[in-house]
Amino acid sequence: MTTQGQAPVWDGKLFLDGWSTGGGEVIEVRSPATGERISSVSSANKGDLDRAVESARAAQQEWAELPYGKRAAVLLNAMQLLREKPDRLAHWLIHEAGSGQGKAAFEVGLVTGELQESAALASHPYGEMLRSVKPRMSVARRVPAGVVGVISPFNFPGILSMRSVAPALALGNAVILKPDPRTSISGGMAFAALMEEAGLPKGVLQVLPGGGELGAGMVAHSGIPCLSFTGSTAAGRKIGQAAGPLLKKVHLELGGNNALLVLPDADVEAAASVGAWSSFLHQGQICMTAGRHIVHSSIAEEYVSALADKAKNIRVGDPADPNNALGPIIDAHQRDRIHELVTSSAEQGATVMVGGEYTDLFYTPTVITNLTVDSPVWAEEIFGPVAPVMTYGTVDEAIELINASEFGLSVSILTGNGNAFKAYELASRIESGAIHINDSTVDDEAVIPFGGSKASGVGGRFGGPHANLDTFTETQWITMQSEIERYPF
């Protein structure tokens, strides 16, 4: 981790034109696994936000005018620094965000991939020659949006911040990043230290920790014309309502209640492994987590048995111990919500096959069956290590169950060897931003356009050159001719 003496450079600070003390309260950073204080950051108030916007606007123009290679070099420097010392982020993912060590390493890899792909984005073609009825040159080109506001969540704080920060910077924008206050370091301050060391000019990136009031201030601020938000659908709706009258460029990546469809010819043991990974990875605190296992009745008993066996054998505990695959739920409020969904479903007749218990913030992997479409664990996004299982008889019934959800983020279809094309044919009937055949619902790469449909997102995609250009730039039409045009008056 980046330090200055014995203390992290961000201890009691925020990143506004460098490390400084904000006008808000100090946020104590505590490990959700142990409750131990591990650092602190300074939160921002309205005055800090105003100063950050003013500074970002002043720095953005000069940053955008740099040769693209210089912007790319900063991102590549950051990538190399992180590759050489992944613990500068992984340490905080484990101790602040409660990530298992495997998940933390995976997330660091995603962040380095995002930096690399975004560096390449800086040199990507950014316009096209257009035909015109007049004897002139007609060009459509992409120009930076200006100042991009990024509001990121707690669950994958590293990649869900960097997937907006890195491409926005590559395309010549300045960025104001507000990480979730529960992961202010792994979602923000660690990146401020990384980008500063990589050579990013002052003012181009500002990191302001804070809560909902600060986020609302970013949405309303006239100096932030483009906003990238990742979080719950409920919060996204509020942002959409607030930003709509302001005519801002808003991108909302929201929740999911993702389906994992197991066809009758699937290898049950392999399918249960995919199901366990899809539902239990990072304690189920992932927007792409499988919240609905839809299994053909002919193999359902075998599948539930295999899934429950895997759940019983997953070690849960302090992620500082590499033998623990799963860590804590982020806080007591989220843990209690998970437990309420499980217990209320059981009270309505569902059967908890395994799990449904917790110690402190450690919730045991849970498999629950005998559900109806109205069971709370089936109808709502859980955001916890719970695998609800329901059976079906025909493919039409299964498709109807998948599409009945208000969400449309990620779907997995598991089928037998050699039958993937039949599963592919089902994709056109499924309302989802991503469909993975014979793989987990949880997947992401820096080169793909990530996003959902319906209540899972609106306003564009993250990743890939075309999606990032759409998300973080505006289109400008330019014409040029050698002589001044003559008009009748």
URGIJO-V308130 format. One record per residue. N is the residue number from 1. SS is DSSP state (h for helix, s for strand, l for the rest). PHI is phi as a letter, one per 40 degrees, with the letter a starting at -180 (999 if undefined). Layout:
[[N | SS | PHI] [N | SS | PHI]]
This chain:
[[1 | l | 999] [2 | l | c] [3 | s | b] [4 | s | b] [5 | l | g] [6 | l | b] [7 | s | b] [8 | s | d] [9 | l | c] [10 | l | c] [11 | l | d] [12 | l | g] [13 | s | b] [14 | s | b] [15 | s | b] [16 | l | b] [17 | l | f] [18 | l | h] [19 | s | c] [20 | s | a] [21 | l | c] [22 | l | c] [23 | l | c] [24 | l | c] [25 | l | c] [26 | s | c] [27 | s | c] [28 | s | c] [29 | s | c] [30 | s | b] [31 | l | c] [32 | l | c] [33 | l | c] [34 | l | b] [35 | l | g] [36 | l | c] [37 | s | c] [38 | s | b] [39 | s | a] [40 | s | a] [41 | s | b] [42 | s | c] [43 | s | c] [44 | l | b] [45 | l | b] [46 | h | c] [47 | h | c] [48 | h | c] [49 | h | c] [50 | h | d] [51 | h | c] [52 | h | c] [53 | h | c] [54 | h | c] [55 | h | c] [56 | h | c] [57 | h | c] [58 | h | c] [59 | h | c] [60 | h | c] [61 | h | c] [62 | h | c] [63 | h | c] [64 | h | c] [65 | h | c] [66 | l | c] [67 | l | d] [68 | h | d] [69 | h | c] [70 | h | c] [71 | h | c] [72 | h | c] [73 | h | c] [74 | h | c] [75 | h | c] [76 | h | c] [77 | h | c] [78 | h | c] [79 | h | d] [80 | h | c] [81 | h | c] [82 | h | c] [83 | h | c] [84 | h | c] [85 | l | a] [86 | l | c] [87 | h | c] [88 | h | c] [89 | h | b] [90 | h | d] [91 | h | d] [92 | h | c] [93 | h | c] [94 | h | c] [95 | h | c] [96 | l | c] [97 | l | c] [98 | l | g] [99 | l | c] [100 | l | c] [101 | h | c] [102 | h | c] [103 | h | c] [104 | h | c] [105 | h | c] [106 | h | c] [107 | h | c] [108 | h | d] [109 | h | c] [110 | h | c] [111 | h | c] [112 | h | c] [113 | h | c] [114 | h | c] [115 | h | c] [116 | h | c] [117 | h | c] [118 | h | c] [119 | h | d] [120 | h | c] [121 | h | c] [122 | l | d] [123 | l | b] [124 | l | c] [125 | l | d] [126 | l | b] [127 | s | a] [128 | s | a] [129 | s | c] [130 | s | b] [131 | l | c] [132 | l | a] [133 | l | c] [134 | l | b] [135 | l | c] [136 | l | a] [137 | s | c] [138 | s | b] [139 | s | b] [140 | s | b] [141 | s | b] [142 | s | c] [143 | s | b] [144 | s | d] [145 | l | c] [146 | l | h] [147 | s | b] [148 | s | b] [149 | s | c] [150 | s | b] [151 | s | b] [152 | l | b] [153 | l | c] [154 | l | c] [155 | l | c] [156 | l | b] [157 | h | c] [158 | h | c] [159 | h | c] [160 | h | c] [161 | h | c] [162 | h | c] [163 | h | c] [164 | h | b] [165 | h | c] [166 | h | c] [167 | h | c] [168 | h | c] [169 | h | c] [170 | h | d] [171 | l | c] [172 | l | g] [173 | l | c] [174 | s | c] [175 | s | b] [176 | s | b] [177 | s | b] [178 | s | b] [179 | l | c] [180 | l | d] [181 | h | c] [182 | h | c] [183 | h | b] [184 | l | c] [185 | h | c] [186 | h | c] [187 | h | b] [188 | h | a] [189 | h | c] [190 | h | c] [191 | h | c] [192 | h | c] [193 | h | c] [194 | h | c] [195 | h | c] [196 | h | c] [197 | h | c] [198 | h | c] [199 | l | h] [200 | l | c] [201 | l | c] [202 | l | c] [203 | l | g] [204 | l | c] [205 | s | b] [206 | s | b] [207 | s | b] [208 | l | b] [209 | s | c] [210 | l | i] [211 | l | b] [212 | h | c] [213 | h | c] [214 | h | c] [215 | h | c] [216 | h | c] [217 | h | c] [218 | h | c] [219 | h | c] [220 | h | c] [221 | l | c] [222 | l | c] [223 | l | c] [224 | l | b] [225 | l | c] [226 | s | b] [227 | s | b] [228 | s | b] [229 | s | b] [230 | s | b] [231 | l | i] [232 | l | c] [233 | h | c] [234 | h | c] [235 | h | c] [236 | h | c] [237 | h | c] [238 | h | c] [239 | h | c] [240 | h | d] [241 | h | c] [242 | h | c] [243 | h | c] [244 | h | d] [245 | l | c] [246 | l | c] [247 | l | f] [248 | l | c] [249 | s | c] [250 | s | b] [251 | s | b] [252 | s | b] [253 | s | b] [254 | l | b] [255 | l | c] [256 | l | a] [257 | l | b] [258 | s | c] [259 | s | b] [260 | s | b] [261 | s | c] [262 | s | b] [263 | l | c] [264 | l | c] [265 | l | c] [266 | l | c] [267 | l | c] [268 | h | c] [269 | h | c] [270 | h | c] [271 | h | c] [272 | h | c] [273 | h | c] [274 | h | c] [275 | h | c] [276 | h | c] [277 | h | c] [278 | h | c] [279 | h | c] [280 | h | b] [281 | h | d] [282 | h | f] [283 | h | f] [284 | h | g] [285 | l | c] [286 | l | b] [287 | l | c] [288 | l | c] [289 | l | d] [290 | s | c] [291 | s | b] [292 | s | a] [293 | s | c] [294 | s | b] [295 | s | b] [296 | s | c] [297 | l | d] [298 | l | c] [299 | l | b] [300 | h | c] [301 | h | c] [302 | h | c] [303 | h | c] [304 | h | c] [305 | h | c] [306 | h | c] [307 | h | c] [308 | h | c] [309 | h | c] [310 | h | c] [311 | h | c] [312 | h | c] [313 | l | b] [314 | l | c] [315 | l | c] [316 | s | b] [317 | l | i] [318 | l | d] [319 | l | c] [320 | l | c] [321 | l | c] [322 | l | c] [323 | l | c] [324 | l | c] [325 | l | c] [326 | s | b] [327 | l | b] [328 | l | c] [329 | l | c] [330 | l | c] [331 | l | a] [332 | h | c] [333 | h | c] [334 | h | c] [335 | h | d] [336 | h | c] [337 | h | c] [338 | h | d] [339 | h | c] [340 | h | c] [341 | h | c] [342 | h | c] [343 | h | c] [344 | h | c] [345 | h | c] [346 | h | c] [347 | h | c] [348 | l | c] [349 | l | h] [350 | l | c] [351 | s | b] [352 | s | c] [353 | s | c] [354 | s | a] [355 | l | g] [356 | l | g] [357 | l | b] [358 | s | a] [359 | s | b] [360 | l | f] [361 | l | c] [362 | s | c] [363 | s | b] [364 | l | c] [365 | l | d] [366 | s | b] [367 | s | b] [368 | s | b] [369 | s | b] [370 | l | f] [371 | l | b] [372 | l | b] [373 | l | c] [374 | l | c] [375 | l | c] [376 | h | d] [377 | h | c] [378 | h | c] [379 | h | c] [380 | l | b] [381 | l | c] [382 | l | c] [383 | l | f] [384 | l | a] [385 | l | c] [386 | s | b] [387 | s | b] [388 | s | c] [389 | s | b] [390 | s | b] [391 | s | c] [392 | s | a] [393 | l | b] [394 | l | b] [395 | h | c] [396 | h | d] [397 | h | c] [398 | h | c] [399 | h | c] [400 | h | c] [401 | h | c] [402 | h | c] [403 | h | c] [404 | l | c] [405 | l | c] [406 | l | c] [407 | s | c] [408 | s | a] [409 | l | b] [410 | s | a] [411 | s | b] [412 | s | b] [413 | s | b] [414 | s | b] [415 | l | a] [416 | l | c] [417 | l | d] [418 | l | g] [419 | l | b] [420 | h | c] [421 | h | c] [422 | h | c] [423 | h | c] [424 | h | d] [425 | h | c] [426 | h | c] [427 | h | d] [428 | h | c] [429 | h | c] [430 | l | b] [431 | l | c] [432 | l | a] [433 | l | c] [434 | s | a] [435 | s | b] [436 | s | b] [437 | s | c] [438 | l | g] [439 | l | a] [440 | l | c] [441 | l | c] [442 | l | c] [443 | l | a] [444 | l | a] [445 | l | a] [446 | l | c] [447 | l | c] [448 | l | b] [449 | l | c] [450 | s | c] [451 | l | i] [452 | l | b] [453 | s | b] [454 | s | f] [455 | l | c] [456 | l | c] [457 | s | i] [458 | s | a] [459 | l | h] [460 | l | h] [461 | l | b] [462 | s | b] [463 | l | h] [464 | l | g] [465 | h | c] [466 | h | c] [467 | h | c] [468 | h | c] [469 | h | c] [470 | h | c] [471 | h | c] [472 | h | b] [473 | s | b] [474 | s | b] [475 | s | c] [476 | s | b] [477 | s | c] [478 | s | b] [479 | s | b] [480 | s | a] [481 | l | b] [482 | l | c] [483 | l | b] [484 | l | c] [485 | l | c] [486 | l | c] [487 | l | b] [488 | l | c] [489 | l | a]]
